[in-house]
Amino acid sequence: MAKLFGWNDTIVALATPQGIGAIGVIRVSGEKAIEIVDTLFPSKSLSKQNSHTLHVGFLNFKNEILDEVVISLFKAPKSYTGENVVEISCHGSSFIQEKIIEALTKSGCRIAKAGEFTQRAFLNGKLDLTQAEAVADIIASNTEASRNTALKNMRGNFSNELKDLREELIKFSALIELELDFSQEDVEFADREKFVQLINIIQQTTEKLLTSFTLGNVIKNGVQVAIIGKPNAGKSTLLNTLLNEDRAIVSAIEGTTRDTIEEVLNINGILFRLIDTAGIRKHTTDDIEKIGVGKSLDKAEKADVILYIFDAANTENLKEEKRWLHTLNKPYLLIANKADTVKTENDKEAIFISAKEHKNIDKLKQALVEKAIGGELNTEATIVTNARHFDALQKLNTSLIDVKNGLINNIPSDLLALDIRRCLHYLGEITGEITNEDQLDYIFSKFCIGK
């Protein structure tokens, strides 16, 4: 399929990160990949070697030795891209890597575009589109949860679930289309009752996947948590305690924190982006503090979750503050700090902690995870993490409702067929059965070069 898109040339790119390291890997893919590298590798004829073999020797270009390398040989179609692929493991000098890539481009290769190796893998049927996108997700993964989710999608969990449903829908679609050929005879080939059952199953699966996107977004992008409260309530102390380091300046002087401080904390595989804010108070004559208060309110508006911290010994105006939190219409936790200074915990809604003494910090962390994802983290089920998939699933769900209503209202087969085709279109958009070159270029442009 790659040739249908005009890709019959050979590409090259550095597959390892830029900079000095022990080794660098340069990837070459295309019909002439082996032939081109062969011209630079006088030690032996690579074209005569078996696929999936390693070969040590010197690379030579115009009588200049470039480096001693290890050549990894993968012959089509048994390679990542489905084409002939050669991977050159050289020493990790940026200068050496540039010299080798320059020699390859002068010998017939061109520099690969971002994500072009994976795009060719998709076009050559080595991966479907959801699996290809999962490759980028696994490269970007920075927690156990994000790695597991991307790995499951890369292995085809998500696409296989959709493909089975799509195949069943195609069978019914074919029967509906057949009815159109016998429209004069008023016959029905498709069992409407079984079709309704299938639509219900597809709809349940779609709704389950749509619901999983909230968790998927948390796993992929993390959770913005604003630590809000009055001056001297212990916001900066709490940040330092959660991070287990002195990141924010702590002082008994009110208004010490003037600007926001942002740090990342991994709790049970979820990344929480903690934002320590300036203390909120209505009346201040300090212009700098006023700016800090304004930023605090802005962070509260934009946060996914709010930790509202107050002094457990000073609950004056707490009811008013709770009403304000409710107006924000987002999840929040009430944190009664300095619990070691009070005898009784008199607010059932609050979590009583002592940031300074590290009391109940684990309880707070657990409550934060539950507030962010609605319970324990479970990455065993299929989880949607991609906004493109979410959008297509929403459109699919709307089309399924149209099909269901059409069956209930007994609309003509030709109109029903149109609704079914729309469902098939959105399912195909997700896995890549239906796509176009512009869409693919956009998706793969977000990949790193060399992948």
Secondary structure, 3 states (H helix, E strand, C coil): CHHHHCCCCCEEEECCCCCCEEEEEEEEECCCHHHHHHCCCCCCCHHHCCCCEEEEEEEEECCEEEEEEEEEEECCCCCCCCCCEEEEEEEECHHHHHHHHHHHHHCCCEECCCCHHHHHHHHCCCCCHHHHHHHHHHHHCCCHHHHHHHHHHHCCHHHHHHHHHHHHHHHHHHHHHHHHHCHHHCCCCCCHHHHHHHHHHHHHHHHHHHHHHHHHHHHHHCEEEEEEECCCCCHHHHHHHHHCCCCCCCCCCCCCCCCCEEEEEEECCEEEEEEECCCCCCCCCCHHHHHHHHHHHHHHHHCCEEEEEEECCCCCCHHHHHHHHHHCCCCEEEEEECHHHCCCCCCCCCEECECCCCECHHHHHHHHHHHHHCCCCCCCCCCCCCHHHHHHHHHHHHHHHHHHHHHHCCCCHHHHHHHHHHHHHHHHHHHCCCCCHHHHHHHHCCCCCCC
